[in-house]
Amino acid sequence: MKATAKLGINDVAIDNSGIGDIILFSRYAVLPMNEYNFQLSIGVGIKLPTGSYNNGFKKAPALATVNTPMPTQMGTGEAEYKVELGISKLLSNKNRIDFHTMYTYRPKAKNNYDFGNEISYGLSLVSAIANNINLGIEYNGKHNTKTNMGTDTNAQLRSMLPFKAFSGTVGYITPQIEFLPFGKPKIHVGVGISFLVNYNLKESQPLEKQKIVARIGYLF
C-alpha cells in the first residue's frame, strides 16, 4: 500500500507491504441447484489478524501525534466475523440471476481505530451467448457504519491525507465477459470494468471512479 501527499511544505509518504489479513470461509448449499431450479446457500467466515498493524509512516507529517496511518496498514490487529446469504436462479438454459449479501462484524481494533461494521450486496444477470462465452451485468454495493478514526491523526490532518477508511454507502455497475475454455463452467475466466454510479459518504474521502475486475474460477 502506497500513498503520497504534500501538506503545505511538508511531504507525507506511506510505503507498507507484506501479508494482509487472511479470511477463512465455509459455504453450504441449503437448496442445491441439481435438485431444484434455484440454489440457496449460506456461509460463515472469520478474518484472521495475520497482517501487521504497527507499521508507521515512511515520512510522517509534522501534525501526526503517532506515526501510525491506520487505513494503510496490512491488518486491523483483530478478528472479523462474516455471515452470507446467496441465491441463484436459472431463468432458462442460457440465463441465470444471482443475488448475494454479506454482513461483517468488526470488533474494536488495535490503536483505538475502528473500521465499522459492513453489509455488502450484489445482483447480477449472466447470459450465455455461445458455448464458451458468457456476458453479464452486475450491481455491487456496500454500506459501512461510521468509522472511528481514533487518535493517530487529528481531524484537520485527516481531511488532507490521501487515505481514509471507507465510511458510508457506495455502488458500482460492472459489465463483464466470461470465457469458458472447454465449453463447460468447470473452469471460467472473466474480466469486467466497474463504474461508480452512486455514493453517500459520511466523511470526505477518495473513491475509485472505475475499477478493473478479473476472476478465475474452478468448480469442484
C-alpha positions in Angstrom: 0.0 0.0 0.0 1.5 3.3 -1.1 0.3 6.9 -0.8 2.0 10.3 -1.2 0.8 13.8 -0.4 2.1 17.3 0.1 0.8 19.2 3.1 2.0 22.8 2.6 5.8 22.5 2.6 5.7 19.1 4.3 5.9 15.8 2.3 4.0 12.7 3.6 4.9 9.2 2.3 3.5 5.8 3.2 5.0 2.6 1.9 3.8 -0.5 3.6 4.0 -4.1 2.2 3.5 -7.6 3.5 0.9 -10.3 4.0 -2.5 -9.0 4.9 -5.3 -10.5 7.0 -6.4 -14.0 5.8 -10.1 -14.9 5.5 -11.3 -18.5 6.1 -14.8 -19.2 4.8 -17.3 -22.1 4.7 -20.3 -22.2 2.4 -23.2 -24.7 2.4 -25.9 -25.1 -0.3 -29.1 -25.5 1.7 -31.1 -26.0 -1.5 -28.7 -27.3 -4.2 -29.2 -26.4 -7.9 -29.1 -30.0 -9.0 -32.3 -30.7 -7.1 -34.2 -27.5 -7.6 -34.4 -24.9 -10.3 -32.6 -22.5 -8.0 -30.0 -22.6 -5.2 -30.0 -21.1 -1.7 -26.6 -21.1 0.1 -25.4 -19.7 3.5 -21.9 -19.2 4.7 -19.9 -18.1 7.7 -16.3 -16.9 7.9 -13.6 -15.3 10.0 -10.9 -12.9 9.1 -7.7 -13.8 11.0 -5.5 -10.9 12.2 -2.4 -12.1 10.3 -1.5 -8.7 8.9 0.8 -6.3 10.8 -0.8 -3.3 12.5 2.1 -1.3 13.8 3.8 -0.1 10.6 4.3 3.7 10.6 4.7 6.5 8.0 7.7 6.2 5.7 7.9 10.0 6.2 5.5 11.4 8.8 3.7 14.8 8.6 4.5 17.2 11.4 0.9 17.3 12.7 0.8 13.5 13.3 0.6 12.6 17.0 1.5 9.0 16.4 3.4 7.6 13.3 0.6 5.1 12.6 -1.5 5.6 9.4 -4.2 3.0 10.2 -6.1 2.9 6.9 -2.9 1.8 5.0 -1.8 -0.9 7.3 -1.8 -4.6 6.4 -4.3 -5.6 9.1 -6.5 -4.3 11.9 -5.0 -6.5 14.6 -8.4 -8.0 15.5 -10.5 -10.8 14.1 -13.6 -10.1 12.0 -16.7 -12.3 11.6 -18.8 -12.7 8.5 -22.1 -14.3 7.5 -23.6 -14.5 4.0 -26.6 -15.5 2.0 -26.7 -16.3 -1.7 -29.5 -17.1 -4.1 -29.1 -18.3 -7.8 -32.0 -18.8 -10.2 -31.9 -20.4 -13.6 -34.2 -18.4 -15.9 -33.5 -20.6 -18.8 -30.7 -22.8 -20.2 -28.8 -19.7 -21.1 -29.7 -17.2 -18.4 -29.0 -17.0 -14.7 -29.7 -14.4 -12.0 -27.7 -14.2 -8.7 -28.1 -12.3 -5.5 -25.5 -12.3 -2.7 -25.2 -10.4 0.6 -22.6 -10.5 3.4 -22.5 -8.9 6.8 -19.2 -8.3 8.5 -18.9 -7.6 12.2 -15.7 -5.8 13.3 -14.9 -5.6 17.0 -12.8 -2.7 18.3 -9.4 -2.8 16.5 -5.9 -2.1 17.7 -4.7 1.5 18.2 -8.2 2.7 19.0 -9.2 2.7 15.3 -12.4 1.0 14.2 -13.4 0.4 10.6 -17.1 0.0 11.3 -19.4 -2.9 10.5 -20.3 -3.6 6.9 -23.1 -5.0 4.7 -22.3 -5.7 1.1 -24.7 -6.9 -1.6 -24.7 -7.8 -5.3 -27.2 -8.6 -8.0 -26.1 -10.0 -11.4 -27.6 -11.3 -14.6 -25.5 -13.6 -16.8 -26.4 -14.9 -20.3 -24.6 -17.5 -22.4 -24.2 -16.1 -25.9 -22.1 -19.1 -27.1 -20.9 -22.4 -25.8 -17.8 -20.8 -24.3 -18.7 -17.1 -23.8 -21.0 -15.5 -21.2 -21.9 -11.9 -20.9 -23.1 -10.3 -17.6 -24.1 -7.2 -15.9 -23.7 -6.8 -12.1 -24.5 -4.2 -9.4 -22.4 -4.2 -6.3 -23.0 -2.1 -3.2 -21.8 -1.8 0.3 -22.6 0.2 3.4 -20.2 0.8 6.3 -21.2 2.3 9.7 -19.2 5.4 10.6 -15.5 4.6 11.2 -13.9 5.8 14.4 -10.6 7.3 13.2 -9.0 7.0 16.6 -6.2 9.3 17.8 -3.4 8.5 15.3 -4.2 11.8 13.5 -6.3 14.9 14.2 -9.4 15.9 12.1 -7.5 18.7 10.3 -4.8 16.3 9.2 -7.2 13.6 8.1 -9.1 15.9 5.8 -5.8 16.5 3.8 -4.4 13.0 3.7 -4.9 10.8 0.6 -6.3 7.8 2.5 -9.4 7.1 4.7 -11.2 4.1 6.0 -14.4 3.7 4.0 -17.5 5.1 5.8 -20.9 5.4 4.1 -22.6 3.8 1.0 -21.3 3.2 -2.4 -22.5 1.3 -5.6 -20.9 0.1 -8.8 -22.2 -1.3 -12.1 -20.0 -3.9 -13.7 -20.4 -5.1 -17.3 -18.3 -8.2 -17.8 -17.4 -11.0 -20.1 -16.6 -14.6 -19.1 -14.7 -17.2 -21.1 -15.2 -21.0 -20.6 -12.3 -22.6 -22.4 -13.9 -26.1 -22.5 -17.5 -25.0 -23.1 -18.5 -26.0 -19.6 -18.3 -23.9 -16.3 -15.6 -26.2 -14.8 -13.0 -23.6 -15.5 -14.0 -20.0 -16.2 -12.1 -16.7 -16.7 -13.8 -13.4 -16.5 -13.0 -9.7 -16.8 -15.1 -6.5 -16.3 -15.0 -2.8 -15.6 -16.8 -1.4 -12.6 -18.2 2.2 -12.9 -19.2 4.2 -9.9 -22.9 5.0 -10.0 -23.9 6.2 -6.6 -22.4 7.1 -3.2 -23.3 8.8 0.1 -20.2 9.2 2.2 -20.1 10.0 5.9 -16.7 11.7 5.6 -14.8 13.3 2.7 -12.8 10.5 1.2 -11.4 9.3 -2.1 -13.3 6.7 -4.2 -12.4 4.9 -7.4 -14.5 6.0 -10.4 -13.6 2.9 -12.3 -12.1 -0.4 -11.2 -10.9 -3.4 -13.3 -12.2 -6.8 -12.1 -10.6 -10.1 -13.1 -11.8 -13.5 -11.9 -10.6 -17.1 -12.4 -12.8 -19.9 -11.1 -12.9 -23.7 -10.9 -16.0 -25.6 -9.9 -15.2 -28.6 -7.7 
